[in-house]
């Protein structure tokens, strides 16, 4: 589905990405792990057309995404749940969800899809006409997810869903992602600092360190790998 | 059933209001008529500012400039050839404009369109900026327009201004324009387009990530806003019948911002009500600028004293009543009925368009 080859990014003089390559196959959950400043978010920004890479290619189903603006990338079927949720706090839950479908043409199906999101996250239905700012952190994360799903993405990218959530809540959110992937075959690119949680739901994972990919492998293997366990999972 | 009731009420209120305007136009003296007309003009200013700032979150301070464009266009298009000749005694007017005289309606529309054009041209570069920087840039543009007016002697008669503009503006024109402005902008904000504007206000990055084209939406909001500001400027020129660049100082924008804040950011009807209150309030307070005596304390007349009071009022609103008169709510019949029934809980989905008065 998504193929990134040899991606280089510079922020001014700083070489932020040193030629990373990764592959997101159809109907899989791929995790991109790493500490602060590893380049995970920069990779996402490149895909969304917010940052221009100096070199490399990004292909979505064989078609290059380079040179497109964010709204065009969204129209091509990529949705992003931004870091820190970023729901529209003064708009109601319902309005937030409708905005998720903004880039779509068939507006008549939107109502039906909102129902589907309510089905996935029943809490959102209870709070449909409440300003999103009054929701708890976990509910806001669910709303951000639901909002991204409203665009019917072929590729769903999620930046740090567990940020600022209690361990229990982040477990719930990640489990929902797994359910979504299993039930609808949604392809997901998951960005996380919480490696243990991410590895528990992902099929394949890439581990980044200061701008390059350090390790990659099936999630189950990485979770067992000694080096990974010591460095990223804190198990000795 | 319920919708038709509200629509009927709105229509009824409009008819009653039109009747009131008719009576007022024929019975009140020019002083009172002037005040009611100014209420309408300030309402349009505040409603349009609300679209840019209250809904879209773009802190633009260019209103005085857009109003100036509208006012000059309408003035030049409605003045007779003789009037123009009498006005332009230092430098002759450019020949193309000398004999041009249009009906008021077309002059208003032209004023709006040119203001919208200027608004879009300004918005194009300025909307890359955010927050305070946008405010500074638009404020600068507004001043540039004013300086141009002073210096384009053959077109604008420079600092001498234009005098003897035909006083076409009456209550029907001014309040008619308010109703149209309210209707158009309310409609606009109820569509998915309006929702996108509010999304931009809340979080630009997230809005962009959902596929909202920031530049296009902001530009549209600017253009629509500038159009109606231009219309209000035209009404103003043909109401006070004398304009010069000094009418469109930053002070005008400042008043508009103040009115909008008092009415509530994001409430169009709030803007209208606040504009009326403000205009009337300024007139009622006129005596405090003349000399008066309290006990044995003699206060000499201080011009501008009303504005001091206005500033204090604005401070009080900002400190203690931050949401303004209406907050983000709109006047609606449902709310009114609930108020009279003494119910506290407002239904969460009151979206019916409301007319004030």
Interface residues (C-beta under 8 A of the other chain):
Chain A: X48 X50 X69 X70 X71 X74 X75 X79 X80 X82 X86 X87 X88 X89 X90 X91 X92 X95 X98 X99 X100 X102 X103 X107 X129 X130 X147 X148 X151
Chain B: X192 X195 X196 X198 X199 X201 X202 X203 X205 X206 X207 X208 X209 X210 X211 X212 X213 X328 X348 X349
